[in-house]
Amino acid sequence: MRIDVISVLPELMESPFQASILKRAVEKGLAEVHFHQLRNWSIGKHRQIDDEPYGGGAGMVMMIEPIDKCISELKAQREYDEIIYLTPDGETLTQKIANTLSLKKNLIFLCGHYKGIDQRVRELHITKEISIGDYVLTGGELAACVLADSIIRLLPGVLNDEQSALTDSFQDNLLAPPIYTRPSDYKGLKVPDVLLSGNLKNIEDWQYDEAVRITLEKRPDILN
Ligand code: ADE
């Protein structure tokens, strides 16, 4: 998979891909992440990328021309499955969306800043708009990192067996059951007996029942 990220602050997104699982995914060639500084497509001698909104109002608007030039240049090099704009008014990111996007080959993420982008960019290029939650960030960069992380960890070969994404919370519309490690008794706080029993069937039944119980308690809205 290849992800091209367009932003005025690409340096904000470098470190998540330079550590741990995402770093390994990139090193193994399972994911390619390319950052593009939008100012490289700026216009005029002032290297402009934003301007005041028509009709007035507070905040600057990212101009169509630099974004169009940048996206068009990328599109001329390869076919993209989705061109995603990270925005608080987009569809809220879910595990299902991450699963679907993890099957794609080439993606563009466009990070907004200031008040957002000229509406015509959405009409011209954007195929999907994603929000990472009902709150407003200073820009789309951190949201782009969250989206990339949720997708890349699902690519075959990125996680090892123990980290398998199949047992994640949300994968079966269930939250994950509680987990424990040694010691089995810490100051009287005991690990449930069934987990020490060695009986795989009983363990799996307990884990499923706990997953249902916890989902009902914390997130009844996601239960089928
Ligand atoms: N940009 C600003 N806030 C955002 C959010 N919640 N999700 C995605 N992009 C954003």
Residues whose N, C-alpha, C, O or C-beta is under 5 A from the ligand:
A	BS01	ADE	L86 T87 P88 I130 S131 I132 G133 Y135 V136 L137 G139 G140 A143
